[in-house]
């Protein structure tokens, strides 16, 4: 398509986009998922920029895309604070659980916006970070050893399993132990739902938003060649759902 065609389409829908971006939101969302996806955006020149995405689960159980925000540079907790503040200003007085990745400083941004919100770190992101600190030849063994931790029935049981894990792998990979220890407070909230298996499956990861991001990738890269497997595409298919 020509630039003129793109401009004509953009001008036609711009009003609806602005209305959608500023629409009032529900007062309470039981669960909100947040994550960022990097896409190529042309603004004078083409550059990889983060698009911040937020999805809320309504009290009726419906998913609602709260908004999309194009940022600059890398993903940052400071910009997330701006995004979350805008969501709050659009009427969201409280959120029960915010599920996110392990970005440094993000729990502080969430607490500054909704002090009573529970921050749940995505288990899949945590495992991805774990594999980055381990040799490829140990991925399968570490994945199997961690499974009893994130599928434990209670936080106490998870702590026991993690102590066992640390006893086996701590000397070889101390960075992994430090990673889980620092993320523990945000890792364990979903374990409180011992009898509500469906709730665990909803909040233990950002899969809901990952699915949406996958659609975005297909839309902006329709002719892309298959990518080679990377550490971000680690054997997460082997990660059991709690």
ABEGO torsion letter per residue (X at the ends): XBAAAAAAAAAAAAAAAAAAAABBBBABBABBBBBBBBBBBBBGBBBBBBBBBBBBBBAAGBBBBAEBBBBBEBBBAAAAAAAAAAAAAAGBABBABBBBBABBGAAAAAAAABAABBBBBBAAAAAAAAAAABBAAAAAAAAAAAAAAAABABAAAAAAAAAAAAAAAAAABAAAAAAAAAAAAAAAAAAABAABAAAAAAAABAAAAAAAAAAAAAAABAABBBBBBBAAABBAAABBBX
